[in-house]
């Protein structure tokens, strides 16, 4: 389970204005005649042909989305996803939660069931458990309420799990529903992310660099999936691949063990960044917040900058106990600022009394493997 992220109260003021008129995205699709099927745990999958409609999902997904997130019963008052193109027909974003694991979802063009369509690849590594699931676009509609897209489990359909997204001007409403691979049927809502597009300059630059979007396959699923590796409860079907080991470190090894056909080494452009922290006596065993952001969060002396700077945070893992290193994966290339903030007063949030360091800028190259060490976390805010 992801740990709850609490950012300064100054951010909550910004979010309250963004979401003053937010709505619950519980069922944005018009009701279907006959009601839902509650007797089977799998359903037929009929992909949408993006030569006719739905191709614009890729462009709509781009941007730095900042908002609130509910995962099962836990509310995250501040959350963000940074979606950028990594190829002409593939847009990607990830949440790095810290040493416990991550969560990614990418959307890409493919051929599946004799249809040119869009798939989503969703999963990550959580406490040594590797999971990747594939969803296929099966419903698209346009109305005054916004552009709606539904993607369902590529093997089990909506009866196994699905996600739905609605884009309305600069707002995104994104729900995900799961049956835990058929173990707790029927599916229930797992995540609700409601966000505003805080920035699109990074996404625009990535689109230009990758000549995005193009209606060409980023991966070929025309032959479907190797059924040998698929995982689901008895009676259910799911395009899901699983593997487990003691830690999250060997992502590629876990992917190979799971039988996942589309692995991290197949992702173009993405890089990794190893962050090492040298703890001093003042921050021994203190929680460390790690932030990669578009704007620097501290000035050249190590003091917090404006509240607007904090809304430029792109990735935000944390380290607890004696942990002193972290590896960002699936990282978009580009220019970043890195800030490590030690929770010196143990209040669980970024506040007066915490320790940090002067701003640190770094460049991440496409497919680069980078490493940095922060040694000077001494400035009290």
Buried (B, 14 or more C-beta within 10 A) or exposed (E): EBBEBBBBEBBBEBBEEBBEEBEEBEEBEEEEEEEEBEEBBBBEBBBBBBEEBBBBBBBBBBBBBBBBBBBEEEEBBBBBBBBBBBBBBBBBBBBBBBBBBBBBBBBBBBBBEEBBBBBBBBBBBBEBBBBBBBBBBBBBBEEEEBBBBBBBBBBBBBBBBBBBBBBBEEBBBBBBBBBBBBEEBBBEBBBBBBBBBBBBEBBBEBBEBBEBBBEEBBBEBEEEBEEEBBBBBEEBBBBBBBBEBEEBEBBEEBBBBBBBBBBBEEBBBBBBBEBEBEBEEEBEEBBBBBBBBBBBBBBEEBBBBEBEBBBBBBBBBBBBEEBBEBBBBBBBBBEBBBBBBBBBBEEBBBBEEBBBBBBBEBEBEBEBEBEEEBEBBBBBB
